[in-house]
């Protein structure tokens, strides 16, 4: 009999204190791991339960012994909560196992008429006076050696930016990458800035407001790996360290060897990786998760790494192995600093459990040991004297030592502090409000870096980029030109064309007034409105419904909350009556109405239930009001005297309601947008909610954040939707189509339209994005030319009878589609056929299939033909296997593009519909989540590399762990002898026995799952130490190419010699990639392909 012992994890107590915005931080060493997958609901409950006794007010403060204190991480958590609230599974609270990046590859751009798919341009904001005000968060800054005018800086959801004039002008470099977030960057100088080699760590290590997609997210954008550019950042390619966003990984820091630019390190959330060939291949050195890594100056063999668990590790062999040199069980996040002035000195700043300062430590013997340098007043909190407690050290933390004077050290938390005596004493250098007589610099410091060996210091924070040239005596903001704002909501004027107001994460409410941006309210900005009869009357909101009103274009404003009672959501919905401009409506737990522009409010409903999230008043009849929680949609037809629940068949058990809009001339026609990654994007009712129709066809299965109507189109209904991958448009009975030309790959939270009724062509739709500021486009105009056909498949290497989804990516709004296949042995499934826009089908024979799409509209058609696009393999039949019992079982598998989370205990489950590509000779991480961890649990993973229908061959038991809980991340290397194509992987969790078991048979406890693996060829690059093709030392992989390798011959081989296939020898490769103006000498035989 098995007994269960519960240990309350420290997680509940400290996770939102030390690093709320890194809310999924693991429990400290020694605490038992949670036995089920953390869900949105469990994380939310932990947070609320912890803070409930403190009676925290809406602005994030509480009273302790009569002293008003700030609740550490309160706002960061509420931002996180707001973003994820509409993207989770409403029933289970589980996070989605898909990501916006998974859908982004299908976006394509119209090359024809200017408005068939939009014509978006940026509206900013792009400038700020600095100090308390800001534009948006930055994670890193990187410098070009020998050129102090060229600077690169990375944003968590706004991309990588570059200046060549010291910050006077900036250019964005990454708008069309699948993920915009950047955690770190490395620059290797080219002969010109246009030939710089740039590496970026995609994603966001610190977390913020727009965390990318998956369970336990703590980052604005999850990583898709390390990207590389060889043209100064203007084009990007993947390196060998590649993830899918749905794997939920981060890259925390990168290092480049100063003596050899081909050697780089990447500290990731699954361990430390190294490349010796400029990113082509990467090897995992250790599984330790480092938040920071540094070289000892002048010694590339000595590397320091620090963790979020109070540890510092040290390697003396270039990262091959590490020893622990500092381990404080009371410490949490640790960041490091070194100085070329004193190479043996290492500084470490350590965070405590409440996010404040635990201590600053110093080593004078190259990290062999550390001693306390400072443990005085708290330098990581808000007060300029260090007199308050707490802080946000899990979210904002930085340290840097002057390369010319090792005694000068700067640290960053909420504010920035400086020491001139090696860390013994500290003085505030800048402060978020400018208190204590120092420079006012935006709060929350994320990165400090000295430029190119000088004493010029740069700082990245939640407001932008700052610089000091006088060792912190003064600071200047050099980020004007960066368009990186994360916008919650916007309001658009109707009496003038250029007045807009927006609410920003952590950077207040900004208004574009007469063509100039101005900061009008501080804090976090939320919903915004401009009176449609008078642009001088505007409304703004801070979190939880703290409403403000101006009647003089923000020369002054007043608070208008008198009479509003109950609890509001983080972004409280409020709207202006479309017929009576002095009437406002606001939603807390009930609906409130004001007939005095907000001076007083009256409650007009009586639910006192869940907080309301969205609201709309019918333009044609103000008595019709619609408002919704996440799961219930209410309607009144008498101005609020009575209300009806009209949720009906809306799928609120699968998706949450995100937005409500009402047709301009019919109060009974309503559109509702839905969150979550599924097919429930937009629903329509034409009978006031008596029935609902899903009108999402043409839209990918992504969260839809808003839907709005163009009322100027009176001949047919014209709708726009803001989604996690841009804007879509639907006109009349046509399907949705992408309307995102020139718009970055970014979440769109809200859309509003400025109507120019005199000259309709001058009307503009405006988009509030989460990371790239405000954008506008002219409205839809029908295309006047044929489509340009294109498509993509979700799987290109399926097994027999595996379902494949083909997605239309044609431009110019096709009206019909016709698919054909050679050979024709396919079966359509899911109610689709050869005329469907996005058919689902199964391929019935083992073969290479050519796929052809003909897209047609009124102006003609176009054909896209992809030869041998789908390669179908046979999956073998394997021995039966199963588990048993109700305890340990597999609840999650993350491996490449497989992201199967939240599964139940089935004893055995065939998940071969889940597939991932693996490349020959590459190292991969697989994460197994055990639904009920026991210390004696064992894990076995097998892959049939040679496709012979069993898992018993040498090297096929790829993971075998015993008595370790069968819960964690493990490494798998694809052998160079593996056959290409589809094969099977088997995973078994079992209890006891001190072995990982057999791939066959039944165990008393545990579970077995099968998945599909597709082995793809590796790229083997010619080195050319000599000219012999058949010398393994001439190839980067260390093997002579076979049919499992693509052979790449560069124009200038590293060794200087071009290949020769000698007489009597036969050379083989899958594909041959030859650079222009290079050559191969073939004296024997060369076979390319199968």
N, C-alpha and C positions, 0 to 999 in steps of 0.2 A: 504493500500500500504506500502511496506517495503522499507526503504531507506538504502543505503550503505554508511558508513563513513570509510575512509581509514586513518589509522595512520601509518606513516612510522616507522617500528620497529627499535629500536636501534640495533637489530641483525646485520643489514647491516654494521653498523659502527664498532662494536667492536668484532664480533665473531672471526675473524681471527687475531685480535690483542692480545686479552687476552688469547686465547686458540685455536690457529689455529688447532692444532692437536686434539682438542676436538671440531671440527668444527660445530657440531650441538648444541652447547650450547644455551640454551633458552634465549630469550630476557629478559631484566630485568623486575622486578615486575612493573606492571602498563602498560607495552606496550601491545598492542593488538596482540594476536597470529596470525601467518600467517594463511590465510584462505584456503590454499591448501597445500597439502603434499609437503615438500621440496624435490626437485629432485637434481640429480647431476648437471644438467644444471643450476638450479637456484642458488645453492651454489657456483658453479664455477663463474657464472656471478657476484654475490655479491662480491666475492673476487676480481675479475679482475676490476670491476668498482671502488671499493674502492681504489685500488693501482694505477690505471691508471694515475692520476695526478702526482704521485710521480716519474714516470719514473724509476722504479726499474730495476737495471741491472740483468743479468742472475745469478750473484753470490749472489743476495738477498740484495744489498745495494742501497741506494739512497743518493742524495745530498740535504742537507738542510742548507741554508745560507753558502754554501761553505764547510760544514762539512759532511764527509762521514758517513752515519748512516746505521745500519742494520735494515732491515724491519722485525719486529717481526713475527715469524711463517711462513715466506715465504717458507723456505725449507720444513717444516713439511707439509704445504698444498700441495706443489708440489709432495711430496712422496705419500700423500693420493690420489691426482689426478691421478698419474701414476698407482697406484694399481687398483683403481676403474674404470678407463677409459675404460677398456675392459670387464667389468662385468655388466654394466648397460644395461637397455633397450635403444637401439640406437635411437628410435623414441621419447620416452617420457622422457628419462633421469631418469626414476624411478629405484630404487635399487631393486635387486632380492629379492624375498620372500623365497628363499631357501638358504641353507648354505652347505659348504663342509662337516660339521659335519653330516648333514642329510644323506649324501651318504657314509660316512666313515664306518658306521656299516656293510656295505656290503663287505668291504675288507676282504679277507681271504688270508692265506699264504700257499704256497706249502710246503709239507713235503717230497717231493721226489727229483727229479733231481735238481742239484744245480742252473741251469740257465733257467729252463722253466719259472720261474717267477722272475728271478733276484737273485743276491747275493750281496747286497749292504753293503759297509763299509764306515765309515767316513774318510774323508781326512782333516778335520779341516776347517779353522784355529782354533787352540786351545791355542795359546800362544801369548802374546804381552809384550812389555817392559812397557806398561802402559803410563801414561801421555796423550799426545795428541792422541796417537794411542789407539785403543780398539778392542774388539771382537764383542760386541753387547749389547743391552740394557737389564737392569735388573730392575724389579719393586719392589722387596721385599727381605728381609732376615729374617730368623727365627732361633731361638736358642733352643738347648736342655738344659733344666735346669740341672745344676750341671755338665755339660760336655761342656767345651769351645772349644773342638776340633770338635764337631759335629755341622755342620751348614747346613741349607737348604736355597736355594735362587731360586727365580722364575723369569722367563723371559716372555715377552709379547707374543712371538710366538716360544719360544724354550724350554718351559717346566720347570719342577721343578728339581733341581739338589741338590746333597747331598755330603758333605765331612765328613769324620770321623777323619781327621788328620789336621784340622785347615786350609784347603785350598790347601794343596799340591797336592791332587788328588780329582777328582770329578766324580760322577756317575749320569747319567740322570735317572729319575724315571718315566717319563710320555710319552714316545715316542708313545705308542699306544692308548693314550686317544683320544677321539673324537675331543677335542680342546686342544691345547698345551699351550695356554696362561695362565699365573698365575699372579693375581694381589696381592694376599696376602696369607700367610701361617701361621698356628698355629701348634706347636709341643707340644705334651704331652709325657713326658719321659716314656718309658717302662723300663723293667728290663735290657734290652739291646737295642742298637740302632736298631736292627732288629725287636723290638717289640714296637717301638715308634708309637703312634697314631698321624697321621698328617691329618690336614684339609687344603684344598686349595680352594681359591676363583678363579675359572677358568675365563679366559678372560683377558682383559686389560683395566684398568680404565683410563689410561693416553693417549692412542692413540699413533700412531707412523707411520708406513709405510704400514703394512699389515692388514688393518682393516677388521674384519670379517663381515659377509654378511648381508646387509639390508640397508634400508633408514636411512640417518642421522648417519651413523656409525662414531664412534669416538674411535674405539678400534681395536687393531691388531687382536684380537680374541674375538668374543662375548662369553659371559658366557654360560655354560651349568649347572651352579649352583655350589654348594659346594660339592666337592668330599672328601671322607674319606679313609684313609688307616690305618690298624691296624698292619702292618708289616714293619714299617719304610719307607713306600712309594713305596714298590715293587709291590703291587697290589692295585687297587682302586675300590671303589664302590660308587654309587650315594647315597646322603642323601635325606631327604625329601624336601630339597630346590633344585629343579631341573628345568632347563629351556631347551628349544631347542635353538640352536644358532641363528635360524631365528627369535627368539623373540627380538633379538638385545638388550640384557640386559648386565649390568655389575654388578660386586660385588666390591665395592670400598675398604672396610676394614672389618676385622673381629676382634672380641674380645672374649677371654675366661675368665670365672670367675675364679680367682685364688684360690677360696675356694671350687669350685665344677666344675670339668672338664666336667660335663655333660651339663653345661649351656654355650652357645655361642651366640654371636650376629653377624649378617651379615648386613652391610650397603649396600644396593643395589640401583640400578637406579629406583626401584619402591617402595622404603621404607626400613624401618628397621625391620629385622626379628630376632626372638629369638627361640632357642631350649633349652629344659630342659632335653632332653633324648639323648644327644650325637648325635644329628643330625637326629634322626628317624623322628620327626615331627618338624615343624617350624610354628610359629605364627607371623603374621605381627602386629607390635606394633604401628607404625605410618607410614604415607605415605611420610613423609619428606625424601628427598634424601640427605643423608649425604655423603660427600666426605671423611670425617675423623671422627673417634669416639675414645674416650678415657675414661677410668675409672679415678675417683679420687683415687689416691693411698691410699689403706687401707679402701676404702668404696665402696663396689660393688653395692650399691644402687644409687650412684651418677655418672651419665654418661654425658659426654659432646659430642655434635655432631656439626659439621660445614658443611657448604654448599658451593656451587659455586656462591652463590648470596649474599655474604657479611654478612652471618648470623652465629650466634652461638646459639645453643639450649642446654638446661640443664634439666636433669631428676633427681629427688630425690627418685624415686620409681622403680629403676631397669629397666627403659625404658618404663614403662607402659604409661607414658605421659611425655611431654616435654613442657617447657616454653622458649620463646625467651629472651635471655639475652644480645644479641648484634645484631644490625641490622643497617648496614651502606649501604645506597642506592648507594654509590659510590664505594663500595667494590665488589669484585668478589670472586674468589676461596679463601677459608680460610682453613689453616691447623693448628693443635693444638699440644701442647707439655705439659707434666706434669713431675714432679720429686718427687720421694719418699722422697727426702731431705726436701722438703717443700710441703706437700700434698695439702695445700690450694691454691697454686700458679698454674696458668694456663697461658700459652703463646699462642698467636694467631698471625700468619702471614697472612696479607691480601693483595691480589693482586689488582692492579688497572685496568682500562679499556684497557690499552695498554700492559698488561702482566707484567708491572713493579711493584715496591713496592708501595703499598698504605700506609702501616704502620705496625708496630709490636706493639701488644697490650698485656697487662698483667692484670691478675686478682690476687688479694691476698686474696680473700674471697670465694674461691671454686666456682668461676664462677658467683657469684651473680652480679658482675659488672666488667667492663673492662675499663682501662685507657691507653692512648697512652704511650708506652715506647720509641718508636723511629719512626720518620717520616722524617729522613734526606736523604742523598744521596741514590740513587737507588741501592740496594744490589742484585737485581734480574737480572741485565743485564750482559753485556759481559766485561766491563772494570773493572780492578782490583782496581780502586779507587772509583767505584760507580758513575763515572761522566757522564755516558751515559744514555739515556732514553730507555723506552720500556723494553722488556723482554719476557719470555715464561712461565710466572707463571701459566697459565692454563694447561700447559703441564708438566713442571718440577718444583716441589715445595716440600720442605721437611723442617721439624723443629724437633729438639730433645733437651731436657734438661738433663743435667748430673744427674743421680739418686743419686749421692753422693755430689753434690754441685749445688743447684738450680740456682745459679747465672751464671753458665756456660751454654750457649745456643749456638747451631749451627743451621744455616739455610742454605738451598740449593736452588739455582735457576740454572742459567748457571754455577755459581761457588759456593763455600762454604765459609761462613763467620762465625766468632765466636765472642761472647760477654762474658766477664767475670764479668759484673756488672749488671746482670739481664736484659739485653737488651737495656741499655741506649746508649752504644757505641759499635762499631763493627770494626773488622779487618778481612781482607780477610785471609782465612786459606788454601785454595787451588784454583788454577786458571787453566783454560783450556789450556793456553800456558805456564804456569809457570811464568807469569809476577809478578812484585812487590816482587820478592825474595821468593815466596812461592812454595810449591810443585806443579808440573804439574800433574793435574788429569783431566781425560776426562770430557768434558762439559756435562751439563744437568743432574742435580741431581734429583732423583725420590724418594729416601727413605733414612732416617737416623735412626739408631737404636743403642742404647747402649746394650751391651751383658750381660745378666743375672745379672743385678744389679751392674755391674762394670762400670768403666769409659772408657772402650774400645769401640770405636765408629766405626760402619760399615756404608758404603755409597754405594748405588746402583745408577748407572748413565748409560748414553747411551753407555759407553765403557765397563762396567763390574762392578766388586766388589772391593772396596777399604776399608782399615782399618787404624786407627790410635790408637796407644797405649800411646801416649804422648800428648793427648788433642789437636791434630791438628798441632803440630809443624812439623810433617812429616807424610806422607801417603804412604802406600804400596799397590800395586795391588796384590790381592790374588785370581784372577779369572782365572789363567792359568789352562786349562783343561776343561773350559766351551766352548762347541761348539754351539754357539747361533747366529752366523752371519746371517744377512738378505742380501742375494745376489741378485743383479739385473741381472747380465750377467757374462759369463765366456769365456775364450779363452784357447785352448788346443794346446800344441806343438805337432808336428808330427816327429820331428827329434830326440827327446828324449822322454822317457816314463813318466817323472815325473815333467815336467814344466807345470804349470797352472797359469792363471791370472784371478782374480775375482774382480768385482766391488761391494762394499758393501754400504748399507744404513748407512750414518753417520760415517762410519769407514774407508773411503778411498778405495783405490785400493791396493790389496795385491797380491803378486806373490809367488807361490811355486817354488823356484829356487833351483835345485839340492837337493831337499828333505827338504828344509827349507823355512818357510814362512817369507816374508819380506814386510814391508809397503813401497810402492813405490810412491804413490800419495795420498795426503790428501783429505779432503772434503768428498763428496759422490761419490763413484765410479760407473761408468756406463758400457758401452760396452767395451769389451777387445778383443784383437787379438794377437796371436803369429804367426809370419811369418813361414809358413810351410816348408820353406827351411833352416831356420836359427833361432834357439831358442833365439839367442842374440838380435834379432830384435822383439820388442814387442810394442804394442799400448795400451794406456789407455785413458779413457775419464772421465771428470767431467761433471756435469749437463749442458744441453743445448749445447752439442757438443764442449766442450773445450778439443780438442784432444792433446794427448802427445805421443811422440815416443822416444824409446830408441834403440840404436844400440849396446849397450854394457852390456846387462843384467841388466839394471837399475843402473849402476854406475852413469849415468847421463841421462837426458832426455831433450827434447826441445818441445815447443809448435808448432803445425802444423795446424794452422787455416787460413793461408794467402790465401785469395780468397774465403773463405766460407762466403756467405752472406745470408740474410734472417733469418727467425726464425726457431729454431729447437725445437723438443719436448724434454721433461725432459730427456729421454734416447734416444739420437739421434742414429738412425741406421747407422752403417758403416761396410763395409765388405772388405775383401781382394780378389782380383781376383784369382780364383782357378787355373788359368793357367799362369799368369804373376804376380809374387809375389811383384813386385814394384808398381803395380797398385792397388789403393784403390778407393772405392766408398763411398759416404756419402749422407745422406738424410736430407735435411732441408725442405723448402717448394718446393724445386726442388732437382734433383739429381746432385751431383758434382762428378767429376772424377779427380784423381791425378795419374800421371805416374811417380811420383818422391818420392814415399813413404810418401806423404803428404806435401812435401815442398811447393807445390803450387797446386791450385785447379782450375778446369774449370767447369762451369755449363753446363750440357748436356741435360737439359729439360727446359721448359718455362711455367710451369703451374702457379707458384707463388700462389699456393692454400693452402690447409690445410697441416699441418706438416705431414711428412712421418713418419711411425712407424716401418716398416719392409722392408727388402730388401734381395734379393738373386741373385747371378750370376750363370748361368748354368755351371756346371763343364765341360761339353762336348763342350761348345761353348760360349765363353765370350761375344759374341755379344748379347746373350739373357740375358737380365736383367729384373728382376721383382721387383717392389716396390709398396708399398701400404700405403695409409692413413688408417684410420679406416674403411672407407666405399668404397674406390675406389682402385682397383688393376690395375696397369699399366704394360705394357710390351713393350720392344723394341727388335727387332731382328737384328738391325744394329748398335749396340753399343751406342745408344742414339740419333742418328740422327732423328729418328721419334719414336713416342710412341702411343700405342693404349690402350684404356680403355677396359679391358677384364673382368670386374667385372661380367657381365652377370647375371646368376641366383644365384650367391652367396647371401645368405640371410642376407645382411648387414642392412636390416631394422629390423632384430631381434637379430643379434649378430655382434660384431665388429671383424675385422681381427686382429689377434694377431701375426702371424708369417707366413713366406713363405719359402718353401724349393723346390729345383729343383732336379729331378732324375739325378743320376751321369752320365748316358749314353744317356739321351734323353732330350733335352732342352724344349720339349713340354709337358713333364709330370711334373706337379707341384702339391704340396700339400699346403693347406692353413688351418691353425688352427683358431678357432673362440672362443670368450669369451661368457659369459652369461650362465645361467643355463637352457639349453634346449637341444634338440637333434642334434644341428648343431655343432658338435665337430670338425670334420676334413672333408674337401672336396678335391676332386682330379679332375684334368683335364689331359687328355692324348692327347689333340689336341690344346695345347697352349691357353686355355681359351675359345675356341668356345663353349664348353659345360662343365658342372660341375656335379659331382656325390658326394652325401653324403656317406662317407664310415665310419660312426661313429658307426655302429652296434657293440654291445658288450661293448661299453663305456657308463658309466652313464651320465646323463645329467648335466655335470659340465663344467666350463670354461677350455678350453685347451689353454695353454700358448705357446706351441711350438710343432713342429713336425720335426723329422729328420730321414734320411735314413741311414741304414748300407750298405755302398757300397761294402763291402767284400762279401756279399751274392749275388752271381751272378745268382743263380738258381731261385730265387723268390724275390719279393719286401719285404723288412723287415723294418718296420717303428716303431719309438718310439715316444710317446707323453708325454709331461710333463703337468700335470693337477693340480687342486687344492687339489687332494687327492693322489698324487704320480705319478707313471710312468705306462703307458700302452704300450703294444707291439702288432703289427699286422704283421703276416707273410703270404704272399701269399693271398689266398682268405679267410683265416680264419678271424673270428671276432677279434676285440681287446680283449686282456685279460690283467689282472693285472700283472705288472712286478715290484713289490715293496717289495719283501721279504727283511726284516730287515731294510727297509727304514722307517723312522718315518712318522707319519701322518702329512705331511707338504706340502705347495705349492711348486711346482717345476717350476721355471721361465724359465730355459733354459737347454737344453741338448746338449752336444757335445761329439764326439767319438775320442779317440786316436786309430789310426790304426797301428797295428804291422803287416806289410805285410809279414815279414819273418816267424813269428809264430803267425798266426791269433788268436790262443787261448789266447794270451796275450793282445789282444786289450781290451780296456775298454771304457764304456760309463760313462760320468760324469754328475752329476746333480747339478745345482745351486738352493738351496732351500731358502725359505724366513723364516729363523728362526733357521735352524739347520745346516747351513754351507754347505760345499761341500761334495758330496758323489760319489762313483764309484762302478760299477759292471762289471762283465764279460758280454759278449753279450749273446743273446738268444741261447739256445740249445734246440731242441725239446724234449719233455718229453719221457721217455722210460718206463712208467708204467701207469696203468689205472687212470682215474680221481678219486678224492675224492669228492663225490657229496655234495652240500650244497646249500641253498637258503634262502631268506627272503622275507617277504611281507611288502608292505608299510602300510597296514592296516590289523590288525588281528581280529578286531571286527566290520566288516562292517554292514551296513543295507542292506536289500533286494535291489538288482539291483544296488548297489553301485559298481563302478569299482575298482578292486584291481589289483595291479601290482606285479607280482612275479619276483624277480631278481635272476638270477643264480649266485651263489658264489662258484662254483666248481673249484677245482684246476686241474693242469696238462692238461689244454687246451682241454676240450672235443670238439668233432666235431659234435655230435648230442645230442639232449635232448628229453626226453619223459615225459610228465606230466600226472598224473592220480589223480582222486579225488573220495573220498568216503564220502557221496553219490556222484553220478556222475552228479547231477543236476546243471550244470554250463553252462554258455554261454561265448564263447570267443568273444572279441571285439577288435577294433583297428587294424584289419587285422592280428591278431595273431591266433595261433592254438596250439594244444597239442604238437607240435614239435618245437615251437618257443623257443628261448633261454630265453626271458623275456616276457612271455605272459601277456596279460591283459584280465581280465575276470570278470564276474558277477555271484554271487551265487543266486540261484533261490528259495531256500526254507530256512525257519528258522531252523537251525540245526548246529551241530558241524561237520566241514569238516576235514577229514584227507587228507593231501597233500603228494604226492609222486613224486620224481624226479629221473629219471634214466639218468645219464650222461655217454657218451660213447666216447672213442677214439680208435685208432688202437690197443691199448694194452688191451682193455677190458672195463668194465663198473663198475659203483658203484651206489647204490640206497640209497637215503635219504628219510626216511618216518617220517613225523611229524604228530603224532596222535592228532586229535581234534585241529589242528593248527588254523583254522579259525572258529570263532563263529559268526553266522549270526543272527541278530535281525530284528524285524519288526519296521519300523518307522511308527508312526501313521499318519493319515490324520487330519490336523488341520484346524481351522477356517481361512477364508480368511482375509488377512490384507494388507494394502498398504498405501503409502504416496502420496504426490503431490507437485507441485511447482518445482522451479528450484534453490532454495537456499539451506538450510541445507539438507545434505544427508550424508550417510555413505561412506567414502572413505577408511576406514581401520578398520580391526578387528584383534587383536592379542590376542590369548587366548590359552595357551598351545602350541600345535603344529599347530594350526590355525594361519596363517600369511597371511591374504588376504588384500593386500594393493593396493592402486591406482585404486579402482573400481569407476565406474561412478554412476549416479543417475538413477536408474531403477524403482523407486517407490516401487517395490517389487522384490526381487531376491531370488531364492532358491539356497543356497550354501551348501546344505546338503552333497555334495560331499566332503566338507571340514570337517574334523573330528579331535577331540582331546580326549585323555583319561584323565579322572578325577578320583582321588582316594577318596574313602569314607573318610569323616571327615577331608579333607585337605583344606587349604586356597589357593586360586589362585587369580592372578591379571588378569583382562581383560582390554585391552586398546582399546578405541573407538576413531577413528579419524573422526571428522566432517569436511566435505568439505567446509562449509561456516558457520562459528561460529557466532551465535547471542546470546546475553546474556540471552534471554528468552527461549532458546532451552531447551527441556526436553529429558531425556533418560530413557527408560525402557528396562530391560532384563528379560526374563522369561525362565525357564528350567522345562520341564515336568519330575520331579523326579520320579513320580510313574507310568509313561508310560500309562496314561489313556486317552491320546488324547486331553487334554486341558491344559491350563496354569493357572487355577483358584484355584488350591489347595493351602493350607497354605504353605508358604515358597517358592513358585515357582516364585514369582516376586523377583528375586535375586538382581537386581539393580533398584533403582528408585530414580532419581535425577531430580530436577526441577530448572529452571531458572539459570542454571550454564554453559550453552553453549554446553552441551552434548558432551564434548570433553575432554578426559583424561583417567586416569587409576583408576579402581574400583576393589573392593575385592569381591570374591564369595567363600563361604564355602560350600562344599558338605555335605548335612545332613547325619547323620549316618543311617537314615531310607531310603535313596535313593535306588531304585532298580538297580541291576547291569545290564549292557548291554547298547545298543544304544538307545538314545532318542534324542529329538529335543530341540534346543535353539532358541528363537526368540529375535531379537533386533529391537527396534523402536526408531528413532529420530523424534521429532516433534517440532513445534513452539507454544509457549504460552500455557496458560491454568493452569499453576501452579500445574500440576500433570504429572505423567509419562505415562499417557494414558492407553489404553486397548490393550491387545495382539491381539484383533480382530478389524475389521473395517478399515475404510479409514479416514485419516486426510488430511486437505487442504495442509499442508506443511510437508515435511519430507520423510522418507524412512523406509522400513522394510526389514530385511534380516533374513533367517533361516539357521541354521548350525546344524551339528550332534555332539552329545556328547556321549561318551562311558564311563560309570561309571564302575570303576574297584575296586576290593576289597582292603581294607586297611590292613596293618599288625598291629595286636593288640598284643603287647608283654606282656607276663606274668611278673608281678612285684613280686607277692608272699608275700604280707604283712601278709596274712594268707593262708590257703590251699584251701579255698572255691572257686571253679571255678566260681560260680554264684555271687560273690561279685565284683561289678564294680570297687571298689577301688584297686583290684588286677591287673587291666589292664591299660596299658599306655594311651589308648584312653578314659578311663573313662566310657566305656560301656562294657557290657558282649558280647562276640563275637556272631555274627549271621552269616547267609550265606553271608553277605556283608563283612566279615572280614576273613583274614588269621590269625590263632592263632599261635603265635611264642613262644615256650617254651625254654628259654635259659638254658645253663648248670648250671649256678649259678644265680638264680633270685636275683634281687636287695634286696627283702625283706627276702630272705633266705628259703622260703617255696615252695615246689613243689605242683602242682595243684591236687585236688581231686574232681572228679565228684561224688557227694554224691548220695546215693540210693534214688530213686524216682525222680531224676532230669534228664533232657535231655540237653546235651551240643551240640551246633551246630557251625560249622565254614565252611568257603569255602574251605580252605586248612589247614592242620596241619603241622607245621614246628617244628620238635623236634631235638634239638641238640644231638649230639652223647653222649652217657653215661648219658642221663637224662631220666626221666620217668613221666608218668601220671598215677594216680590211678583212675580206672573207676569202680565205684560201681553202677552207674546208666547207662545211655545210652549216647554214643558219636556218632554223625552223622557228617561225613565229606563230603562236596560237596553238590550238590543240592538235 
